[in-house]
Amino acid sequence: MKTTGIILLIVGLLLTIFTSFKFFTKEKVIDLGKVELMAQKPHKVNWSPIIGIVVMGAGGIVLWLGYRKK
């Protein structure tokens, strides 16, 4: 339980600091027989830093329960 709490705290901290990430997909633009033109299209995923704070709170509770069960 302690390990899970620590992992949740770290993930929550990362979610709070980094509130988005970007990735690219390749799409076919033109297909003329043997000639193909591909384009990279960017996609951005955003989330609120409140989600990170909630995850850190859950990690703190799990960590506290892990130490309490001794």
Helices and strands as residue ranges (DSSP letters): H 2-17, E 20-32, E 35-46, H 49-68
